[in-house]
């Protein structure tokens, strides 16, 4: 099992009620899409452990989850604070310039003025906006992911076309 085949789904916050359930804060823009998942992976000691889900109730960005063969003591002693992951194949396909952060890694980035400025190492999700972290000749370039800059995402050719504001790329070179 390779962690790169999974995406971060949320974090276990605390036990909930008396039915061996726990409260989770979800890290997704579309929580309802995941209301029928049957298996979830809990990160314990840097290893993803699969658990079957008995019940999941999603409200906004929170979920109450009950796992098969997990009791209250396990939740409080082992699981609280753990990260939850799901398989990337569960993510819905997004159209046009919408994307899941992980799917852009390795894409080449081409600026209208500068040409090829490197490859995306990762998409850094900030509270206010995402940033493309680009490697160009061992130098890091950060480009905001906003409609005015990111013009086209070509999944077939693994290429992103941008129009960076004057001087933005130059400050990194």
Beta strands, then each sheet from edge to edge (+ up, - down):
strand 1: 6-16
strand 2: 21-26
strand 3: 39-44
strand 4: 47-59
strand 5: 62-67
strand 6: 83-87
strand 7: 108-111
strand 8: 115-125
strand 9: 130-136
strand 10: 139-144
strand 11: 150-154
strand 12: 159-162
sheet 1: 1+ 2- 5+ 4- 3+ 6- 1+
sheet 2: 10+ 9- 8+ 7- 12- 11+
end
